[in-house]
Amino acid sequence: MGMKGQKIAIGAGVAVAVLLCLGGAWIAWRAFASSAGVREERNTRLKQLQSIYKKDPFPSATNVVVVRHDRQRLDGWTQDLGRELRGSLGAATNVVSPSLFIQQLQQVARELRNPRLTGGVALPEGFAFGFERYLGTTTMPGVKDVPRLALQLHMVNAMLREILAARVSAVTAVERDQFEDAAAAAPAAPAPGSGRGRHGPAAAAPAGSAAAAPAGPYARQRFSFAFTAGEKSLDEVLDRLAAMPLFVVVADLAVQREDQRGLRPAPEKAADADKNKPAPDRRPRVVSGPEISPLLKVRMQVDVYTFEGV
């Protein structure tokens, strides 16, 4: 290779070295710029954090006044609600003796059997609204069962009055949680020759010391009502139960029509019907309306909740 070739090779090497140096310098500058940006963002975040730490952590006096005012209003609403619920259950919670409970039960029974208070609604004969073992018998409840029994009596009385006020046609049955059954049936074996009827030994014996209510922050009492009513009366029953001061929840509702056809012949006097019988080819006049539409057989399960501390 001559002198000229050596010069060309050296020039090319120098050019490549310069390009490599420029590429390295550009990469280094990009890395430095990127690190500078990250460093600047980090410093900005650090300053923001330091400014937050230096600020007063307590709210302003204006916000404190607003929060205190809102808390007072909430406390007032809570106290009003508690007073209303305690007032609705006060009569029941004051009953502590079996004799006083029986007296209250008899008084409620007399009131519910009064036609003027029931609006003429038909009640079954011997209607005891779930307290058959204590009403009209010599059975006395256990002392520890009296508070819950009195509470159930108050709830049944309040709900039954709302149902009667809705102008239902008839009330056929009322059932409650028989919580005293387990304690009354567990201890002793039945006497020889005794039956196991509704008012047998298990019902005649004093109720045991069953728990007054389920444990937990709230207790639930379940009741069942059976009645017949028109559609409007059923709607009014549901509205009245929902508007009660008690915390009432309709758990189940079964409705069945008494007349599936939906129409009935227009009522006529019996004497006129005997004298003036329609001709064989004459059809009886059929009318319909809210007064004569078929009644509904209703079976309704209701849960009433009471809350701890209220």
Protein Blocks (a to p, Z undefined) as FASTA:
>chain_A
ZZklmmmmmmmmmmmmmmmmmmmmmmmmmmmmmmmmmmmmmmmmmmmmmmmmmpcfbdcf
klmmmmmmmmmmmmmmmmmmmmmmmmmmmmmmmpmbfklmmmmmmmmmmmmmpmklnnop
acdehiaghpammgopabdcdfklmmmmmmmmmmmmmmmmmmmmnopabdfbdcdddfkl
mmmmmmpccdehiacbfklmklmpccdfddfbdcdjbdcddddddddddfklmmmmmmmm
mmpmbdcddfbdcdddfblnopacddddfklmmmmccdfklccdddddfklgccdddddd
ddddddehZZ
